[in-house]
Amino acid sequence: MQTPRSAFIQGLRDQSPLILGAIPFGVITGAASTSAGVDPWLGMAMSVIMFAGSAQLAAISLMAQQAPGVIIVLTVLVVNLRMMMYSAAVAPYFRHTPTIRKWLFAYLLTDHTFALLTTKLDRQQVPGHFDAYYSGATSFMWLAWQVSMAVGIFAGTLVPAKWSLDFAIPLVFISLVLPALQTKSHWAAAIAASVAAAFCTSLPLKLGLIAAAITGVMIGVWSERRSMLRAEVRP
């Protein structure tokens, strides 16, 4: 019979393969933070507070360009909007979880954890003591991310400034986006956002990024709805 302790260990074990992919991402993000001129301790504080790799990279990129704080915050919010959908999808399994623990679990939710939970739930393999399982999976990911960020940040201080690692930021984003483009709607959203970004680079206060994100979301939703309507009409 499964106990909270065994559920915690199972979550830790199931998350391990996904952590292997997150570690190099964390190191690169940390190094990019240092290269962008962010104070090492500020970079670590941002990592602990935000705990969101893609949002951290976006914030670091804008900080390097000396964008206004309001734009940085708005960009982070837009990048992290997907977490609302993730939370809604897994919320039923935390119906009886105390409120304070729900807030902690929301903070610990990541793309990797959601992918793991989705796989389990799709296969009707809901682990017993779900809270303990989730704690094991997310706490291990949190620790691995913070350690890899620290390695990247403080090792980055040893890299000469003239080597500039800023190029790592767009490369990481590209590596994250391309594998996720699996449908026509995905590609439509990505292409629309790219075109919008190219035409909106002259907007003040770095608003081009916000405009591109909104354009991508709108086109993606429109394309997805169009595909669903076609499927309904088809005999």
PyRosetta script that sets phi, psi and omega in degrees:
from pyrosetta import init, pose_from_sequence

init()
pose = pose_from_sequence("MQTPRSAFIQGLRDQSPLILGAIPFGVITGAASTSAGVDPWLGMAMSVIMFAGSAQLAAISLMAQQAPGVIIVLTVLVVNLRMMMYSAAVAPYFRHTPTIRKWLFAYLLTDHTFALLTTKLDRQQVPGHFDAYYSGATSFMWLAWQVSMAVGIFAGTLVPAKWSLDFAIPLVFISLVLPALQTKSHWAAAIAASVAAAFCTSLPLKLGLIAAAITGVMIGVWSERRSMLRAEVRP")
pose.set_psi(1, 133.3)
pose.set_omega(1, -177.0)
pose.set_phi(2, -74.3)
pose.set_psi(2, 138.7)
pose.set_omega(2, 177.9)
pose.set_phi(3, -112.7)
pose.set_psi(3, 166.1)
pose.set_omega(3, 176.5)
pose.set_phi(4, -54.5)
pose.set_psi(4, -38.7)
pose.set_omega(4, -179.6)
pose.set_phi(5, -65.4)
pose.set_psi(5, -44.8)
pose.set_omega(5, 179.9)
pose.set_phi(6, -68.5)
pose.set_psi(6, -32.8)
pose.set_omega(6, 176.7)
pose.set_phi(7, -66.9)
pose.set_psi(7, -40.5)
pose.set_omega(7, 177.3)
pose.set_phi(8, -60.2)
pose.set_psi(8, -45.8)
pose.set_omega(8, -179.7)
pose.set_phi(9, -66.3)
pose.set_psi(9, -37.8)
pose.set_omega(9, 177.9)
pose.set_phi(10, -63.5)
pose.set_psi(10, -41.7)
pose.set_omega(10, 177.9)
pose.set_phi(11, -62.3)
pose.set_psi(11, -42.6)
pose.set_omega(11, 177.9)
pose.set_phi(12, -60.7)
pose.set_psi(12, -43.2)
pose.set_omega(12, -178.5)
pose.set_phi(13, -68.2)
pose.set_psi(13, -42.2)
pose.set_omega(13, -178.6)
pose.set_phi(14, -67.1)
pose.set_psi(14, -29.4)
pose.set_omega(14, -178.7)
pose.set_phi(15, -80.1)
pose.set_psi(15, -21.2)
pose.set_omega(15, -173.5)
pose.set_phi(16, -51.8)
pose.set_psi(16, -47.9)
pose.set_omega(16, -179.7)
pose.set_phi(17, -60.1)
pose.set_psi(17, -35.8)
pose.set_omega(17, -178.8)
pose.set_phi(18, -71.9)
pose.set_psi(18, -29.1)
pose.set_omega(18, -179.6)
pose.set_phi(19, -66.4)
pose.set_psi(19, -31.2)
pose.set_omega(19, 179.9)
pose.set_phi(20, -58.7)
pose.set_psi(20, -33.9)
pose.set_omega(20, 178.3)
pose.set_phi(21, -80.9)
pose.set_psi(21, -24.5)
pose.set_omega(21, -178.5)
pose.set_phi(22, -79.5)
pose.set_psi(22, -28.1)
pose.set_omega(22, -176.0)
pose.set_phi(23, -61.0)
pose.set_psi(23, -52.8)
pose.set_omega(23, 178.3)
pose.set_phi(24, -62.0)
pose.set_psi(24, -33.2)
pose.set_omega(24, 176.5)
pose.set_phi(25, -61.6)
pose.set_psi(25, -43.1)
pose.set_omega(25, 178.7)
pose.set_phi(26, -64.3)
pose.set_psi(26, -41.3)
pose.set_omega(26, 179.5)
pose.set_phi(27, -63.5)
pose.set_psi(27, -43.9)
pose.set_omega(27, 180.0)
pose.set_phi(28, -65.9)
pose.set_psi(28, -40.9)
pose.set_omega(28, 178.7)
pose.set_phi(29, -62.6)
pose.set_psi(29, -42.5)
pose.set_omega(29, 178.1)
pose.set_phi(30, -63.7)
pose.set_psi(30, -43.9)
pose.set_omega(30, 179.0)
pose.set_phi(31, -64.8)
pose.set_psi(31, -38.6)
pose.set_omega(31, 178.7)
pose.set_phi(32, -64.9)
pose.set_psi(32, -35.6)
pose.set_omega(32, 178.8)
pose.set_phi(33, -61.7)
pose.set_psi(33, -47.1)
pose.set_omega(33, 179.5)
pose.set_phi(34, -65.5)
pose.set_psi(34, -41.9)
pose.set_omega(34, -179.7)
pose.set_phi(35, -63.7)
pose.set_psi(35, -30.7)
pose.set_omega(35, -179.3)
pose.set_phi(36, -78.9)
pose.set_psi(36, -2.2)
pose.set_omega(36, 177.2)
pose.set_phi(37, 91.9)
pose.set_psi(37, 9.4)
pose.set_omega(37, 178.8)
pose.set_phi(38, -75.5)
pose.set_psi(38, 132.4)
pose.set_omega(38, 178.1)
pose.set_phi(39, -55.9)
pose.set_psi(39, 134.5)
pose.set_omega(39, -176.9)
pose.set_phi(40, -52.6)
pose.set_psi(40, -44.4)
pose.set_omega(40, -178.2)
pose.set_phi(41, -71.9)
pose.set_psi(41, -31.4)
pose.set_omega(41, 174.8)
pose.set_phi(42, -67.6)
pose.set_psi(42, -39.2)
pose.set_omega(42, 177.9)
pose.set_phi(43, -61.8)
pose.set_psi(43, -40.7)
pose.set_omega(43, 178.5)
pose.set_phi(44, -68.3)
pose.set_psi(44, -40.1)
pose.set_omega(44, 179.0)
pose.set_phi(45, -62.4)
pose.set_psi(45, -41.1)
pose.set_omega(45, 179.0)
pose.set_phi(46, -63.9)
pose.set_psi(46, -38.4)
pose.set_omega(46, 179.3)
pose.set_phi(47, -64.6)
pose.set_psi(47, -43.3)
pose.set_omega(47, -179.3)
pose.set_phi(48, -68.7)
pose.set_psi(48, -41.8)
pose.set_omega(48, -176.6)
pose.set_phi(49, -72.0)
pose.set_psi(49, -45.8)
pose.set_omega(49, -175.3)
pose.set_phi(50, -83.9)
pose.set_psi(50, -45.6)
pose.set_omega(50, -176.4)
pose.set_phi(51, 46.5)
pose.set_psi(51, 55.7)
pose.set_omega(51, -179.2)
pose.set_phi(52, -152.5)
pose.set_psi(52, 101.3)
pose.set_omega(52, -173.4)
pose.set_phi(53, -55.6)
pose.set_psi(53, -51.7)
pose.set_omega(53, -177.0)
pose.set_phi(54, -64.8)
pose.set_psi(54, -39.5)
pose.set_omega(54, 178.7)
pose.set_phi(55, -67.6)
pose.set_psi(55, -37.8)
pose.set_omega(55, 177.0)
pose.set_phi(56, -62.3)
pose.set_psi(56, -43.7)
pose.set_omega(56, 178.9)
pose.set_phi(57, -62.3)
pose.set_psi(57, -42.4)
pose.set_omega(57, 178.6)
pose.set_phi(58, -62.4)
pose.set_psi(58, -43.5)
pose.set_omega(58, -180.0)
pose.set_phi(59, -65.3)
pose.set_psi(59, -41.8)
pose.set_omega(59, 179.7)
pose.set_phi(60, -62.2)
pose.set_psi(60, -43.6)
pose.set_omega(60, -179.8)
pose.set_phi(61, -61.0)
pose.set_psi(61, -43.7)
pose.set_omega(61, -179.3)
pose.set_phi(62, -71.0)
pose.set_psi(62, -36.1)
pose.set_omega(62, 177.2)
pose.set_phi(63, -63.8)
pose.set_psi(63, -37.7)
pose.set_omega(63, 178.2)
pose.set_phi(64, -64.9)
pose.set_psi(64, -28.2)
pose.set_omega(64, 179.3)
pose.set_phi(65, -92.7)
pose.set_psi(65, 5.9)
pose.set_omega(65, 178.4)
pose.set_phi(66, 58.7)
pose.set_psi(66, 41.1)
pose.set_omega(66, 177.6)
pose.set_phi(67, -72.6)
pose.set_psi(67, 152.8)
pose.set_omega(67, 177.8)
pose.set_phi(68, -60.2)
pose.set_psi(68, 149.8)
pose.set_omega(68, -178.6)
pose.set_phi(69, -58.7)
pose.set_psi(69, -36.6)
pose.set_omega(69, -179.5)
pose.set_phi(70, -61.8)
pose.set_psi(70, -41.8)
pose.set_omega(70, -179.7)
pose.set_phi(71, -66.7)
pose.set_psi(71, -38.8)
pose.set_omega(71, 179.0)
pose.set_phi(72, -62.4)
pose.set_psi(72, -45.9)
pose.set_omega(72, -179.6)
pose.set_phi(73, -63.7)
pose.set_psi(73, -44.5)
pose.set_omega(73, 179.5)
pose.set_phi(74, -62.0)
pose.set_psi(74, -41.0)
pose.set_omega(74, 179.6)
pose.set_phi(75, -63.0)
pose.set_psi(75, -44.4)
pose.set_omega(75, 178.6)
pose.set_phi(76, -60.5)
pose.set_psi(76, -41.1)
pose.set_omega(76, 179.4)
pose.set_phi(77, -63.9)
pose.set_psi(77, -42.9)
pose.set_omega(77, 179.9)
pose.set_phi(78, -64.7)
pose.set_psi(78, -45.0)
pose.set_omega(78, -179.6)
pose.set_phi(79, -60.9)
pose.set_psi(79, -34.6)
pose.set_omega(79, -175.6)
pose.set_phi(80, -94.0)
pose.set_psi(80, 8.1)
pose.set_omega(80, -179.9)
pose.set_phi(81, -59.1)
pose.set_psi(81, -29.6)
pose.set_omega(81, -178.8)
pose.set_phi(82, -61.3)
pose.set_psi(82, -24.7)
pose.set_omega(82, -179.7)
pose.set_phi(83, -64.0)
pose.set_psi(83, -26.0)
pose.set_omega(83, 176.5)
pose.set_phi(84, -65.2)
pose.set_psi(84, -41.1)
pose.set_omega(84, 178.4)
pose.set_phi(85, -68.4)
pose.set_psi(85, -40.9)
pose.set_omega(85, 177.4)
pose.set_phi(86, -58.7)
pose.set_psi(86, -47.3)
pose.set_omega(86, -177.2)
pose.set_phi(87, -62.0)
pose.set_psi(87, -42.6)
pose.set_omega(87, 179.6)
pose.set_phi(88, -62.4)
pose.set_psi(88, -35.1)
pose.set_omega(88, -177.4)
pose.set_phi(89, -70.1)
pose.set_psi(89, -36.2)
pose.set_omega(89, -176.4)
pose.set_phi(90, -100.0)
pose.set_psi(90, -6.4)
pose.set_omega(90, -176.5)
pose.set_phi(91, -53.5)
pose.set_psi(91, -40.8)
pose.set_omega(91, -178.2)
pose.set_phi(92, -57.3)
pose.set_psi(92, -26.3)
pose.set_omega(92, -177.3)
pose.set_phi(93, -82.4)
pose.set_psi(93, -5.8)
pose.set_omega(93, 178.3)
pose.set_phi(94, -118.0)
pose.set_psi(94, 26.7)
pose.set_omega(94, -175.2)
pose.set_phi(95, -59.9)
pose.set_psi(95, -35.5)
pose.set_omega(95, -176.5)
pose.set_phi(96, -102.4)
pose.set_psi(96, 11.8)
pose.set_omega(96, 179.3)
pose.set_phi(97, -80.6)
pose.set_psi(97, 135.5)
pose.set_omega(97, 177.6)
pose.set_phi(98, -55.3)
pose.set_psi(98, 147.6)
pose.set_omega(98, -174.2)
pose.set_phi(99, -57.8)
pose.set_psi(99, -44.7)
pose.set_omega(99, -178.7)
pose.set_phi(100, -60.5)
pose.set_psi(100, -40.6)
pose.set_omega(100, 179.3)
pose.set_phi(101, -69.0)
pose.set_psi(101, -32.6)
pose.set_omega(101, 176.5)
pose.set_phi(102, -61.8)
pose.set_psi(102, -41.1)
pose.set_omega(102, 178.7)
pose.set_phi(103, -62.2)
pose.set_psi(103, -41.7)
pose.set_omega(103, 178.3)
pose.set_phi(104, -64.8)
pose.set_psi(104, -43.4)
pose.set_omega(104, 179.8)
pose.set_phi(105, -63.7)
pose.set_psi(105, -36.8)
pose.set_omega(105, 178.3)
pose.set_phi(106, -63.7)
pose.set_psi(106, -40.8)
pose.set_omega(106, 178.0)
pose.set_phi(107, -62.8)
pose.set_psi(107, -35.7)
pose.set_omega(107, -175.3)
pose.set_phi(108, -84.5)
pose.set_psi(108, -7.2)
pose.set_omega(108, -177.3)
pose.set_phi(109, -70.2)
pose.set_psi(109, 131.9)
pose.set_omega(109, 178.7)
pose.set_phi(110, -135.5)
pose.set_psi(110, 172.4)
pose.set_omega(110, 176.8)
pose.set_phi(111, -59.4)
pose.set_psi(111, -42.4)
pose.set_omega(111, -177.7)
pose.set_phi(112, -63.6)
pose.set_psi(112, -44.5)
pose.set_omega(112, -179.4)
pose.set_phi(113, -66.0)
pose.set_psi(113, -41.5)
pose.set_omega(113, 178.9)
pose.set_phi(114, -62.9)
pose.set_psi(114, -40.6)
pose.set_omega(114, 178.3)
pose.set_phi(115, -61.8)
pose.set_psi(115, -41.6)
pose.set_omega(115, 178.6)
pose.set_phi(116, -63.5)
pose.set_psi(116, -47.3)
pose.set_omega(116, -178.8)
pose.set_phi(117, -64.9)
pose.set_psi(117, -40.3)
pose.set_omega(117, 179.7)
pose.set_phi(118, -60.7)
pose.set_psi(118, -42.4)
pose.set_omega(118, 178.5)
pose.set_phi(119, -61.3)
pose.set_psi(119, -43.9)
pose.set_omega(119, 179.9)
pose.set_phi(120, -64.8)
pose.set_psi(120, -46.2)
pose.set_omega(120, -175.2)
pose.set_phi(121, -70.2)
pose.set_psi(121, -36.5)
pose.set_omega(121, 178.8)
pose.set_phi(122, -63.4)
pose.set_psi(122, -31.8)
pose.set_omega(122, 179.9)
pose.set_phi(123, -90.6)
pose.set_psi(123, 8.9)
pose.set_omega(123, -178.8)
pose.set_phi(124, 57.9)
pose.set_psi(124, 36.6)
pose.set_omega(124, -179.7)
pose.set_phi(125, -110.7)
pose.set_psi(125, 55.3)
pose.set_omega(125, -179.1)
pose.set_phi(126, -69.9)
pose.set_psi(126, 116.5)
pose.set_omega(126, -177.8)
pose.set_phi(127, -66.8)
pose.set_psi(127, 147.4)
pose.set_omega(127, 173.0)
pose.set_phi(128, -70.0)
pose.set_psi(128, 156.3)
pose.set_omega(128, -176.6)
pose.set_phi(129, 51.9)
pose.set_psi(129, 59.6)
pose.set_omega(129, -173.0)
pose.set_phi(130, -57.2)
pose.set_psi(130, -38.8)
pose.set_omega(130, 179.2)
pose.set_phi(131, -59.2)
pose.set_psi(131, -44.8)
pose.set_omega(131, -179.1)
pose.set_phi(132, -66.9)
pose.set_psi(132, -39.5)
pose.set_omega(132, 177.9)
pose.set_phi(133, -61.1)
pose.set_psi(133, -46.7)
pose.set_omega(133, 179.9)
pose.set_phi(134, -62.6)
pose.set_psi(134, -40.6)
pose.set_omega(134, 179.2)
pose.set_phi(135, -61.3)
pose.set_psi(135, -42.3)
pose.set_omega(135, 179.4)
pose.set_phi(136, -64.6)
pose.set_psi(136, -43.3)
pose.set_omega(136, -178.7)
pose.set_phi(137, -67.9)
pose.set_psi(137, -43.4)
pose.set_omega(137, -173.7)
pose.set_phi(138, -80.3)
pose.set_psi(138, -35.6)
pose.set_omega(138, -179.0)
pose.set_phi(139, -67.0)
pose.set_psi(139, -36.7)
pose.set_omega(139, 177.7)
pose.set_phi(140, -65.5)
pose.set_psi(140, -42.6)
pose.set_omega(140, 179.0)
pose.set_phi(141, -64.6)
pose.set_psi(141, -41.9)
pose.set_omega(141, 179.7)
pose.set_phi(142, -60.2)
pose.set_psi(142, -47.3)
pose.set_omega(142, -178.0)
pose.set_phi(143, -64.0)
pose.set_psi(143, -44.8)
pose.set_omega(143, -179.5)
pose.set_phi(144, -62.8)
pose.set_psi(144, -39.3)
pose.set_omega(144, -179.6)
pose.set_phi(145, -65.8)
pose.set_psi(145, -46.3)
pose.set_omega(145, -178.0)
pose.set_phi(146, -64.6)
pose.set_psi(146, -39.7)
pose.set_omega(146, 178.9)
pose.set_phi(147, -66.0)
pose.set_psi(147, -44.5)
pose.set_omega(147, -179.5)
pose.set_phi(148, -66.7)
pose.set_psi(148, -36.4)
pose.set_omega(148, 175.5)
pose.set_phi(149, -62.6)
pose.set_psi(149, -44.1)
pose.set_omega(149, -179.9)
pose.set_phi(150, -61.7)
pose.set_psi(150, -41.2)
pose.set_omega(150, 178.2)
pose.set_phi(151, -61.6)
pose.set_psi(151, -46.8)
pose.set_omega(151, -179.7)
pose.set_phi(152, -64.7)
pose.set_psi(152, -41.8)
pose.set_omega(152, -177.4)
pose.set_phi(153, -67.1)
pose.set_psi(153, -50.9)
pose.set_omega(153, -173.5)
pose.set_phi(154, -81.9)
pose.set_psi(154, -24.1)
pose.set_omega(154, 171.7)
pose.set_phi(155, -74.6)
pose.set_psi(155, -30.4)
pose.set_omega(155, 179.4)
pose.set_phi(156, -64.8)
pose.set_psi(156, -25.4)
pose.set_omega(156, 178.5)
pose.set_phi(157, -68.9)
pose.set_psi(157, -17.1)
pose.set_omega(157, -179.9)
pose.set_phi(158, -88.7)
pose.set_psi(158, -10.0)
pose.set_omega(158, -179.2)
pose.set_phi(159, -86.5)
pose.set_psi(159, 128.5)
pose.set_omega(159, 179.3)
pose.set_phi(160, -56.8)
pose.set_psi(160, 140.0)
pose.set_omega(160, -177.3)
pose.set_phi(161, -58.3)
pose.set_psi(161, -32.4)
pose.set_omega(161, -177.5)
pose.set_phi(162, -67.7)
pose.set_psi(162, -14.1)
pose.set_omega(162, 177.5)
pose.set_phi(163, -78.0)
pose.set_psi(163, -12.9)
pose.set_omega(163, -179.1)
pose.set_phi(164, 24.1)
pose.set_psi(164, 112.3)
pose.set_omega(164, 178.9)
pose.set_phi(165, -97.9)
pose.set_psi(165, 14.4)
pose.set_omega(165, -178.1)
pose.set_phi(166, -58.1)
pose.set_psi(166, -29.0)
pose.set_omega(166, -178.2)
pose.set_phi(167, -63.7)
pose.set_psi(167, -19.1)
pose.set_omega(167, -178.7)
pose.set_phi(168, -66.5)
pose.set_psi(168, -29.0)
pose.set_omega(168, -176.2)
pose.set_phi(169, -63.1)
pose.set_psi(169, -56.7)
pose.set_omega(169, 179.1)
pose.set_phi(170, -64.1)
pose.set_psi(170, -31.7)
pose.set_omega(170, 179.5)
pose.set_phi(171, -64.5)
pose.set_psi(171, -41.5)
pose.set_omega(171, 179.3)
pose.set_phi(172, -65.5)
pose.set_psi(172, -42.4)
pose.set_omega(172, 178.7)
pose.set_phi(173, -61.3)
pose.set_psi(173, -41.9)
pose.set_omega(173, 179.0)
pose.set_phi(174, -62.9)
pose.set_psi(174, -42.3)
pose.set_omega(174, -179.7)
pose.set_phi(175, -66.1)
pose.set_psi(175, -27.3)
pose.set_omega(175, 178.0)
pose.set_phi(176, -79.3)
pose.set_psi(176, -37.8)
pose.set_omega(176, -173.4)
pose.set_phi(177, -78.2)
pose.set_psi(177, -47.4)
pose.set_omega(177, -172.7)
pose.set_phi(178, -55.0)
pose.set_psi(178, -47.4)
pose.set_omega(178, 179.6)
pose.set_phi(179, -64.0)
pose.set_psi(179, -21.8)
pose.set_omega(179, -177.3)
pose.set_phi(180, -83.7)
pose.set_psi(180, -11.5)
pose.set_omega(180, -178.2)
pose.set_phi(181, -83.9)
pose.set_psi(181, 90.6)
pose.set_omega(181, -173.8)
pose.set_phi(182, -117.4)
pose.set_psi(182, -7.8)
pose.set_omega(182, 179.1)
pose.set_phi(183, -130.6)
pose.set_psi(183, 168.7)
pose.set_omega(183, 178.2)
pose.set_phi(184, -63.2)
pose.set_psi(184, -35.8)
pose.set_omega(184, 179.2)
pose.set_phi(185, -64.9)
pose.set_psi(185, -39.8)
pose.set_omega(185, 177.5)
pose.set_phi(186, -60.5)
pose.set_psi(186, -47.4)
pose.set_omega(186, -178.7)
pose.set_phi(187, -65.6)
pose.set_psi(187, -38.9)
pose.set_omega(187, 178.9)
pose.set_phi(188, -62.1)
pose.set_psi(188, -43.3)
pose.set_omega(188, 179.7)
pose.set_phi(189, -64.6)
pose.set_psi(189, -43.3)
pose.set_omega(189, -178.3)
pose.set_phi(190, -65.6)
pose.set_psi(190, -43.6)
pose.set_omega(190, -179.5)
pose.set_phi(191, -66.7)
pose.set_psi(191, -43.0)
pose.set_omega(191, 179.5)
pose.set_phi(192, -62.1)
pose.set_psi(192, -43.3)
pose.set_omega(192, 179.5)
pose.set_phi(193, -64.5)
pose.set_psi(193, -39.0)
pose.set_omega(193, 179.8)
pose.set_phi(194, -65.0)
pose.set_psi(194, -44.5)
pose.set_omega(194, 179.3)
pose.set_phi(195, -64.4)
pose.set_psi(195, -43.8)
pose.set_omega(195, 179.5)
pose.set_phi(196, -62.2)
pose.set_psi(196, -40.9)
pose.set_omega(196, 179.5)
pose.set_phi(197, -62.7)
pose.set_psi(197, -39.8)
pose.set_omega(197, -179.4)
pose.set_phi(198, -65.6)
pose.set_psi(198, -38.4)
pose.set_omega(198, -177.9)
pose.set_phi(199, -84.3)
pose.set_psi(199, -14.8)
pose.set_omega(199, -175.4)
pose.set_phi(200, -107.7)
pose.set_psi(200, 12.5)
pose.set_omega(200, -178.2)
pose.set_phi(201, -63.6)
pose.set_psi(201, -24.9)
pose.set_omega(201, -177.6)
pose.set_phi(202, -84.1)
pose.set_psi(202, -4.6)
pose.set_omega(202, 179.9)
pose.set_phi(203, -64.3)
pose.set_psi(203, 143.4)
pose.set_omega(203, -178.8)
pose.set_phi(204, -71.8)
pose.set_psi(204, 161.9)
pose.set_omega(204, 174.7)
pose.set_phi(205, 59.4)
pose.set_psi(205, 24.7)
pose.set_omega(205, 179.2)
pose.set_phi(206, 59.5)
pose.set_psi(206, 31.6)
pose.set_omega(206, -179.1)
pose.set_phi(207, -73.0)
pose.set_psi(207, -9.4)
pose.set_omega(207, 179.7)
pose.set_phi(208, -60.2)
pose.set_psi(208, -36.9)
pose.set_omega(208, -179.7)
pose.set_phi(209, -66.1)
pose.set_psi(209, -42.6)
pose.set_omega(209, 177.8)
pose.set_phi(210, -63.2)
pose.set_psi(210, -43.9)
pose.set_omega(210, -179.7)
pose.set_phi(211, -62.3)
pose.set_psi(211, -41.7)
pose.set_omega(211, 179.7)
pose.set_phi(212, -64.9)
pose.set_psi(212, -41.7)
pose.set_omega(212, -179.9)
pose.set_phi(213, -63.8)
pose.set_psi(213, -44.7)
pose.set_omega(213, 179.9)
pose.set_phi(214, -64.3)
pose.set_psi(214, -41.5)
pose.set_omega(214, 178.5)
pose.set_phi(215, -61.8)
pose.set_psi(215, -44.4)
pose.set_omega(215, 179.7)
pose.set_phi(216, -61.4)
pose.set_psi(216, -43.3)
pose.set_omega(216, 180.0)
pose.set_phi(217, -64.3)
pose.set_psi(217, -44.9)
pose.set_omega(217, -178.5)
pose.set_phi(218, -63.0)
pose.set_psi(218, -46.2)
pose.set_omega(218, 179.8)
pose.set_phi(219, -66.1)
pose.set_psi(219, -39.2)
pose.set_omega(219, 178.8)
pose.set_phi(220, -62.5)
pose.set_psi(220, -44.3)
pose.set_omega(220, 179.0)
pose.set_phi(221, -65.2)
pose.set_psi(221, -44.2)
pose.set_omega(221, 179.0)
pose.set_phi(222, -60.6)
pose.set_psi(222, -44.6)
pose.set_omega(222, -179.3)
pose.set_phi(223, -65.2)
pose.set_psi(223, -39.3)
pose.set_omega(223, -179.5)
pose.set_phi(224, -66.6)
pose.set_psi(224, -42.4)
pose.set_omega(224, 179.0)
pose.set_phi(225, -65.9)
pose.set_psi(225, -37.9)
pose.set_omega(225, 178.6)
pose.set_phi(226, -63.8)
pose.set_psi(226, -40.6)
pose.set_omega(226, 178.9)
pose.set_phi(227, -65.1)
pose.set_psi(227, -39.4)
pose.set_omega(227, 179.4)
pose.set_phi(228, -66.7)
pose.set_psi(228, -39.0)
pose.set_omega(228, 178.5)
pose.set_phi(229, -65.4)
pose.set_psi(229, -40.7)
pose.set_omega(229, 177.8)
pose.set_phi(230, -62.3)
pose.set_psi(230, -40.0)
pose.set_omega(230, -179.6)
pose.set_phi(231, -65.9)
pose.set_psi(231, -35.5)
pose.set_omega(231, 179.5)
pose.set_phi(232, -71.3)
pose.set_psi(232, -36.3)
pose.set_omega(232, -178.5)
pose.set_phi(233, -73.7)
pose.set_psi(233, -32.5)
pose.set_omega(233, -177.3)
pose.set_phi(234, -62.6)
pose.set_psi(234, 132.0)
pose.set_omega(234, -178.5)
pose.set_phi(235, -69.7)
pose.dump_pdb("model.pdb")
